[in-house]
Amino acid sequence: MADNIGRQEDGSGNGDLLGPGDALSAGLQRIEPGLEYLSRVVDFDKRIFGRDAWPRAVWRYELAQRGRYMAYVEANGEIAALGAIAGVPEAEVLTVGVDPRWRRRGLARRLLRELLDIALDQGRSSSFLRYELVTVARRPFMNSRGSGR
């Protein structure tokens, strides 16, 4: 799973995007989270989305539900990128976020791919993602997924 993290999408191996001091974990983790992840996820969400972050109560609700899945990558002991998906009855991508220090390395693309793989593994044939295009920086990512129009 972790083979594309930090590398160019063409798979050439040219263009390692992680420098010698970077401590990105060896791979992407896929979990069915519970409330034990609440503090880490809320902290990450606040760090990434600021005042637009979900309130703690919303995260508490989401993490307590069955059929919720997360994929994340750690760096230097904290979450560097996180995505979450709910799978009833069709797959809904709940969030995808990357810490600004780790952006432009293909992590959001990799997370979204992993979330869609989770949906397929759960037998979902369709998925959706609602988003607000807050910054111009997100446009290339959403356009590359066919939904930025």
Backbone as CSV, one residue per row, in Angstrom:
resi,resn,N_x,N_y,N_z,CA_x,CA_y,CA_z,C_x,C_y,C_z
1,MET,0.793,-1.202,0.000,0.000,0.000,0.000,0.838,1.269,0.000
2,ALA,1.968,1.253,0.665,2.726,2.480,0.867,3.669,2.792,-0.283
3,ASP,3.689,1.981,-1.314,4.692,2.124,-2.351,4.632,3.439,-3.103
4,ASN,3.493,4.090,-3.204,3.399,5.344,-3.958,3.552,6.584,-3.085
5,ILE,3.545,6.420,-1.796,3.601,7.585,-0.927,4.958,8.250,-1.052
6,GLY,4.936,9.535,-1.339,6.162,10.301,-1.438,6.865,10.157,-2.767
7,ARG,6.226,9.572,-3.772,6.856,9.398,-5.083,5.979,10.018,-6.155
8,GLN,6.606,10.266,-7.291,5.881,10.783,-8.440,4.810,9.786,-8.850
9,GLU,3.702,10.264,-9.376,2.616,9.391,-9.794,3.003,8.464,-10.943
10,ASP,4.013,8.825,-11.724,4.382,7.972,-12.852,5.135,6.718,-12.418
11,GLY,5.471,6.622,-11.122,6.128,5.436,-10.600,7.583,5.302,-10.993
12,SER,8.140,6.342,-11.588,9.504,6.247,-12.099,10.549,6.163,-10.998
13,GLY,10.193,6.600,-9.806,11.194,6.642,-8.746,11.986,7.929,-8.790
14,ASN,11.944,8.626,-9.946,12.564,9.946,-10.011,11.630,10.892,-9.294
15,GLY,12.145,11.709,-8.470,11.271,12.663,-7.824,10.798,12.212,-6.466
16,ASP,11.667,11.521,-5.721,11.317,11.284,-4.334,11.017,12.646,-3.736
17,LEU,9.892,12.755,-3.070,9.473,14.048,-2.562,9.798,14.220,-1.085
18,LEU,10.380,13.221,-0.474,10.714,13.310,0.930,12.198,13.562,1.074
19,GLY,12.524,14.543,1.876,13.927,14.869,2.081,14.568,13.938,3.099
20,PRO,15.877,14.030,3.266,16.591,13.121,4.159,16.178,13.253,5.618
21,GLY,15.656,14.399,6.050,15.254,14.575,7.442,13.800,14.250,7.694
22,ASP,13.046,13.910,6.650,11.623,13.633,6.812,11.418,12.292,7.500
23,ALA,10.419,12.255,8.363,10.149,11.037,9.121,8.731,10.546,8.833
24,LEU,8.391,10.417,7.567,7.087,9.893,7.195,7.082,8.407,7.494
25,SER,6.013,7.924,8.125,5.972,6.511,8.493,6.045,5.638,7.245
26,ALA,6.333,4.393,7.448,6.559,3.477,6.340,5.331,3.262,5.478
27,GLY,4.152,3.520,5.995,3.000,3.239,5.165,1.728,3.876,5.642
28,LEU,0.756,3.700,4.806,-0.569,4.197,5.069,-1.296,3.167,5.929
29,GLN,-1.964,3.634,6.957,-2.705,2.761,7.858,-4.187,2.805,7.497
30,ARG,-4.834,1.659,7.513,-6.271,1.561,7.244,-6.918,0.952,8.487
31,ILE,-7.895,1.665,9.061,-8.511,1.178,10.295,-10.020,1.410,10.275
32,GLU,-10.709,0.662,11.111,-12.101,0.959,11.445,-12.018,1.599,12.828
33,PRO,-12.069,2.930,12.886,-11.740,3.628,14.129,-12.842,3.530,15.176
34,GLY,-12.436,3.775,16.399,-13.359,3.895,17.514,-13.050,5.189,18.252
35,LEU,-13.678,5.354,19.380,-13.505,6.592,20.144,-12.084,6.782,20.667
36,GLU,-11.283,5.732,20.676,-9.900,5.882,21.126,-9.101,6.811,20.205
37,TYR,-9.601,7.077,19.016,-8.931,7.975,18.068,-9.439,9.420,18.161
38,LEU,-10.431,9.659,18.996,-11.111,10.955,19.028,-10.154,12.131,19.196
39,SER,-9.329,12.133,20.209,-8.455,13.288,20.464,-7.486,13.536,19.315
40,ARG,-6.873,12.473,18.794,-5.921,12.636,17.688,-6.596,13.181,16.440
41,VAL,-7.793,12.680,16.135,-8.498,13.119,14.931,-8.988,14.555,15.086
42,VAL,-9.520,14.903,16.244,-9.981,16.272,16.483,-8.809,17.247,16.404
43,ASP,-7.674,16.890,17.000,-6.489,17.758,16.935,-6.028,17.953,15.492
44,PHE,-5.985,16.865,14.732,-5.594,16.954,13.322,-6.563,17.856,12.556
45,ASP,-7.844,17.627,12.743,-8.862,18.393,12.024,-8.747,19.891,12.319
46,LYS,-8.538,20.241,13.579,-8.369,21.658,13.954,-7.115,22.238,13.319
47,ARG,-6.036,21.463,13.323,-4.772,21.937,12.752,-4.905,22.187,11.253
48,ILE,-5.665,21.346,10.566,-5.768,21.431,9.117,-6.855,22.404,8.672
49,PHE,-8.014,22.331,9.293,-9.164,23.096,8.821,-9.491,24.321,9.662
50,GLY,-8.777,24.520,10.763,-8.994,25.706,11.584,-10.441,25.852,12.017
51,ARG,-10.999,27.024,11.809,-12.374,27.273,12.261,-13.412,26.470,11.474
52,ASP,-13.017,25.886,10.351,-13.928,25.041,9.571,-13.887,23.572,9.998
53,ALA,-13.087,23.260,11.015,-12.994,21.875,11.495,-14.328,21.430,12.082
54,TRP,-14.574,20.131,12.006,-15.779,19.590,12.633,-15.678,19.737,14.139
55,PRO,-16.784,20.034,14.790,-16.777,20.074,16.266,-16.484,18.680,16.836
56,ARG,-15.945,18.653,18.034,-15.621,17.392,18.708,-16.839,16.459,18.754
57,ALA,-18.025,17.012,19.002,-19.241,16.194,19.091,-19.544,15.481,17.772
58,VAL,-19.264,16.126,16.651,-19.488,15.488,15.354,-18.518,14.336,15.167
59,TRP,-17.241,14.574,15.491,-16.266,13.497,15.387,-16.618,12.355,16.336
60,ARG,-17.074,12.681,17.551,-17.471,11.638,18.507,-18.578,10.781,17.897
61,TYR,-19.566,11.416,17.296,-20.664,10.694,16.661,-20.139,9.804,15.528
62,GLU,-19.327,10.374,14.633,-18.834,9.625,13.477,-17.989,8.430,13.895
63,LEU,-17.114,8.625,14.872,-16.236,7.538,15.298,-16.981,6.444,16.051
64,ALA,-18.133,6.770,16.606,-18.923,5.776,17.334,-19.797,4.930,16.409
65,GLN,-19.942,5.339,15.163,-20.805,4.619,14.222,-20.086,3.421,13.625
66,ARG,-20.847,2.396,13.315,-20.296,1.263,12.566,-20.209,1.660,11.103
67,GLY,-19.306,1.028,10.391,-19.196,1.300,8.961,-18.424,2.559,8.617
68,ARG,-17.654,3.077,9.570,-16.772,4.211,9.317,-15.353,3.665,9.220
69,TYR,-14.610,4.177,8.261,-13.241,3.721,8.062,-12.343,4.930,7.864
70,MET,-11.097,4.796,8.307,-10.115,5.857,8.114,-8.863,5.282,7.487
71,ALA,-8.188,6.134,6.761,-6.854,5.852,6.262,-6.017,7.056,6.669
72,TYR,-4.819,6.802,7.168,-3.982,7.914,7.595,-2.509,7.573,7.461
73,VAL,-1.709,8.626,7.468,-0.257,8.511,7.425,0.280,9.340,8.578
74,GLU,1.259,8.813,9.279,1.880,9.541,10.378,3.250,10.058,9.969
75,ALA,3.629,11.166,10.573,4.963,11.732,10.406,5.372,12.346,11.734
76,ASN,6.563,12.038,12.161,7.090,12.609,13.399,6.126,12.429,14.574
77,GLY,5.439,11.285,14.626,4.565,10.969,15.741,3.187,11.602,15.707
78,GLU,2.849,12.310,14.637,1.497,12.871,14.544,0.918,12.586,13.167
79,ILE,-0.395,12.731,13.064,-1.054,12.463,11.790,-0.644,13.529,10.783
80,ALA,-0.153,13.093,9.628,0.243,14.006,8.552,-0.854,14.118,7.503
81,ALA,-1.640,13.059,7.338,-2.720,13.049,6.349,-3.768,12.055,6.818
82,LEU,-5.043,12.414,6.597,-6.126,11.564,7.071,-7.302,11.656,6.123
83,GLY,-7.936,10.530,5.898,-9.173,10.480,5.144,-10.143,9.576,5.868
84,ALA,-11.433,9.850,5.730,-12.454,9.027,6.376,-13.600,8.808,5.405
85,ILE,-14.221,7.639,5.530,-15.324,7.267,4.646,-16.392,6.546,5.455
86,ALA,-17.643,6.799,5.111,-18.781,6.083,5.692,-19.375,5.220,4.595
87,GLY,-19.824,4.027,4.940,-20.228,3.104,3.893,-21.676,2.687,3.866
88,VAL,-22.599,3.538,4.267,-24.009,3.129,4.225,-24.872,4.192,3.569
89,PRO,-25.760,3.891,2.635,-25.751,2.691,1.807,-24.752,2.803,0.668
90,GLU,-24.420,4.030,0.260,-23.325,4.196,-0.691,-22.173,4.840,0.062
91,ALA,-21.002,4.789,-0.487,-19.830,5.295,0.214,-19.788,6.821,0.143
92,GLU,-19.671,7.436,1.305,-19.518,8.887,1.379,-18.142,9.207,1.933
93,VAL,-17.342,9.905,1.148,-16.042,10.358,1.632,-16.329,11.511,2.587
94,LEU,-16.007,11.310,3.852,-16.308,12.298,4.880,-15.290,13.423,4.914
95,THR,-14.030,13.074,4.760,-12.973,14.084,4.815,-11.690,13.543,4.204
96,VAL,-10.908,14.439,3.667,-9.539,14.170,3.237,-8.758,15.430,3.583
97,GLY,-7.707,15.271,4.352,-6.908,16.430,4.725,-5.442,16.062,4.839
98,VAL,-4.588,17.022,4.504,-3.140,16.825,4.588,-2.548,18.036,5.302
99,ASP,-1.725,17.767,6.285,-1.013,18.822,7.003,-0.231,19.652,5.982
100,PRO,-0.257,20.976,6.089,0.454,21.825,5.118,1.935,21.473,4.957
101,ARG,2.562,20.970,6.000,3.982,20.595,5.916,4.211,19.380,5.027
102,TRP,3.146,18.643,4.697,3.267,17.402,3.936,2.509,17.447,2.611
103,ARG,2.048,18.620,2.227,1.301,18.741,0.971,2.239,18.667,-0.234
104,ARG,1.624,18.452,-1.402,2.331,18.388,-2.693,3.230,17.160,-2.783
105,ARG,2.846,16.078,-2.104,3.611,14.831,-2.124,2.739,13.656,-2.540
106,GLY,1.514,13.934,-2.993,0.621,12.875,-3.459,-0.178,12.187,-2.371
107,LEU,-0.135,12.714,-1.137,-0.826,12.047,-0.039,-2.346,12.108,-0.171
108,ALA,-2.903,13.244,-0.558,-4.368,13.347,-0.702,-4.865,12.393,-1.782
109,ARG,-4.163,12.335,-2.868,-4.528,11.425,-3.965,-4.471,9.972,-3.490
110,ARG,-3.422,9.639,-2.746,-3.269,8.283,-2.234,-4.364,7.946,-1.223
111,LEU,-4.693,8.905,-0.356,-5.767,8.682,0.619,-7.100,8.438,-0.076
112,LEU,-7.412,9.265,-1.058,-8.680,9.105,-1.762,-8.740,7.746,-2.461
113,ARG,-7.640,7.349,-3.068,-7.588,6.030,-3.713,-7.831,4.925,-2.680
114,GLU,-7.217,5.054,-1.526,-7.384,4.055,-0.462,-8.827,4.026,0.041
115,LEU,-9.439,5.204,0.216,-10.825,5.259,0.676,-11.760,4.598,-0.328
116,LEU,-11.515,4.826,-1.602,-12.353,4.196,-2.631,-12.116,2.689,-2.673
117,ASP,-10.897,2.248,-2.405,-10.627,0.814,-2.289,-11.397,0.210,-1.113
118,ILE,-11.450,0.928,-0.006,-12.221,0.470,1.153,-13.692,0.310,0.752
119,ALA,-14.226,1.303,0.046,-15.632,1.240,-0.385,-15.865,0.004,-1.255
120,LEU,-14.969,-0.256,-2.181,-15.102,-1.444,-3.035,-15.025,-2.723,-2.206
121,ASP,-14.095,-2.751,-1.244,-13.963,-3.925,-0.371,-15.240,-4.166,0.433
122,GLN,-15.979,-3.108,0.711,-17.222,-3.217,1.472,-18.428,-3.459,0.570
123,GLY,-18.179,-3.633,-0.724,-19.256,-3.939,-1.659,-20.027,-2.737,-2.165
124,ARG,-19.478,-1.552,-2.000,-20.147,-0.335,-2.488,-19.800,-0.127,-3.957
125,SER,-20.808,0.162,-4.752,-20.557,0.372,-6.183,-20.573,1.847,-6.550
126,SER,-20.942,2.711,-5.606,-20.915,4.151,-5.882,-20.442,4.888,-4.640
127,SER,-19.913,6.069,-4.880,-19.435,6.895,-3.778,-19.648,8.353,-4.126
128,PHE,-19.634,9.177,-3.104,-19.732,10.611,-3.349,-18.922,11.377,-2.320
129,LEU,-18.594,12.591,-2.698,-17.808,13.495,-1.878,-18.391,14.880,-2.060
130,ARG,-18.797,15.485,-0.964,-19.219,16.889,-1.011,-18.055,17.711,-0.492
131,TYR,-17.801,18.826,-1.140,-16.685,19.638,-0.678,-16.942,21.108,-0.980
132,GLU,-16.257,21.924,-0.217,-16.232,23.352,-0.483,-14.839,23.665,-0.989
133,LEU,-14.787,24.339,-2.095,-13.494,24.702,-2.660,-13.052,26.005,-1.993
134,VAL,-12.325,25.851,-0.894,-11.939,26.996,-0.091,-10.715,27.684,-0.655
135,THR,-9.777,26.900,-1.167,-8.550,27.501,-1.663,-8.282,27.070,-3.096
136,VAL,-7.604,27.918,-3.803,-7.217,27.624,-5.181,-6.307,26.399,-5.220
137,ALA,-5.528,26.167,-4.168,-4.592,25.041,-4.133,-5.298,23.699,-4.255
138,ARG,-6.556,23.607,-3.864,-7.281,22.336,-3.931,-7.841,22.048,-5.319
139,ARG,-7.921,23.032,-6.173,-8.539,22.832,-7.487,-7.866,21.761,-8.332
140,PRO,-6.532,21.748,-8.458,-5.922,20.687,-9.287,-6.258,19.294,-8.778
141,PHE,-6.266,19.117,-7.461,-6.594,17.809,-6.898,-8.023,17.410,-7.257
142,MET,-8.980,18.284,-7.052,-10.374,17.944,-7.336,-10.599,17.784,-8.837
143,ASN,-9.976,18.628,-9.642,-10.106,18.475,-11.098,-9.537,17.134,-11.556
144,SER,-8.453,16.695,-10.941,-7.847,15.421,-11.341,-8.744,14.241,-10.987
145,ARG,-9.680,14.447,-10.087,-10.632,13.412,-9.696,-11.936,13.539,-10.482
146,GLY,-11.998,14.529,-11.387,-13.183,14.681,-12.225,-14.344,15.367,-11.553
147,SER,-14.085,16.108,-10.461,-15.212,16.717,-9.755,-15.019,18.190,-9.440
148,GLY,-14.111,18.858,-10.103,-13.846,20.245,-9.768,-14.543,21.245,-10.665
149,ARG,-15.565,20.837,-11.363,-16.210,21.737,-12.318,-17.319,22.536,-11.697
